[in-house]
């Protein structure tokens, strides 16, 4: 039967239920040409349906197709991520699209994700497979956060591929001299900023404005908008970079530090850099090698990792583990340094040498 507060009424030959349930008003047509007792029974059924629906019983869970989720995530990435990062994410989504287009998110299982991963590994894209799975995981998490998907994230149980730890290329002093010797300005100063300030060339060096450089106090500032970790940092200028920037500023023609002859800023130096590397006889060197050189030299010279992290703008100290390599020359130097620091060892070796000479005489 209808409960107190429910209005069961008849209009013409049709019975209606007018009920307020949990603060929401419902007006429902029950039937035409039926008796009051039947109308009461139908009212009870309709009320039960409403209550079950509000409790989630029989309620259809929210679900999207992969294509819909991909579009929404791409829109979010475009607005919330830096251009290069967004480009990388979209490329991952393009690859994922070939495996999951036409499926609903609820239809994508760990098995399907594993199949995609294995196929990419067979294509020789072992590391890229990890990036694509990570992006897919982010798509599911974002859709759940947006209340567009109510299932579980199937990527949670998929294992990422173990990536080989690669030795990062860095420049030896002699290689640096050769590269600088064939590099015209402003490429030469851009290289110096990479090696001695650790700036990411594309996003941090090429976006520098003269207002970000204080030649009097001797430092430059990387604004948060251009830093990968989203934090502003200040980097000291050593005498080499300082002189190079002073010379460049004397010929200043625009607000940007690194500009072409027409005053337009450089958006890339890859072609000029590759040409210089070829002329200098350098292989496997990219603009990012300059940043690797910066970190390697700091660590080799005993700078603590926390300081290296702050100077280079790395998001965590763990990211510096990749720079655990040191040159062979540096290894010889530090081991020999032990002998100099503990002279007793030298004295003992000399005494032992004299003793051996006497015994064999």
Secondary structure, 3 states (H helix, E strand, C coil): CCCCCCEEEEECCEEEEEEEECCEEEEEEEEECCCHHHHHHHHHHHHHHHHHHHCCCCCCCCCCEHHHHHHHHHHHHHHHCCHHHHHHHHHHHHHHHHHHCCCEHHHCCHHHHHHHHHHHHHCCCHHHHHHHHHHHHHHHHHHHHCCCCCCCCHHHHCCCCCCCCCCCCCCCHHHHHHHHHCCCCCHHHHHHHHHHHCCCHHHHHCCCEHHHEECCCCEEEECCCCCCCCCCEEEECCHHHHHHHHHHHCCCCCCECCECCCCCECCCCHHHHHHHHHHCCCCCCCHHHHHHHHHHHHHHCCCCHHHHHHHHCCCCHHHHHHHCCCCHHHHHHHHHHHHHHCCHHHHHHHHHHHHHHHHHC
